[in-house]
Amino acid sequence: MNTNKIIYKPVGLLIGVLGGVLATTAFNKVWGAIANTDEAPDPTEKDATWGQVLLAATIQGAIFGVVKAAVDRAGATGYRKVTGEWPDD
């Protein structure tokens, strides 16, 4: 493992945690606007319909995927700006 990967590892973990918080907040706002409820249905929730559960999972997956990609890319780009090297180099 090269030095860049070792140095970037804790930075990447912190960025990932912050991305998770951001994605959760974004999902809750989107779901609240769509469903007029604070929480998405749990897949095992008795009163939730298949449509509600699958829609919530689809939206959540899309938001988390986009946020993760954006945060990971921004972190790597920022690391390059600070160090002059890409984390995987």
Sequence and secondary structure as in RCSB ss.txt:
>XXXX:A:sequence
MNTNKIIYKPVGLLIGVLGGVLATTAFNKVWGAIANTDEAPDPTEKDATWGQVLLAATIQGAIFGVVKAAVDRAG
ATGYRKVTGEWPDD
>XXXX:A:secstr
  HHHHHHHHHHHHHHHHHHHHHHHHHHHHHHHHHSSSS   TT TT  HHHHHHHHHHHHHHHHHHHHHHHHHH
HHHHHHHHSS TT 
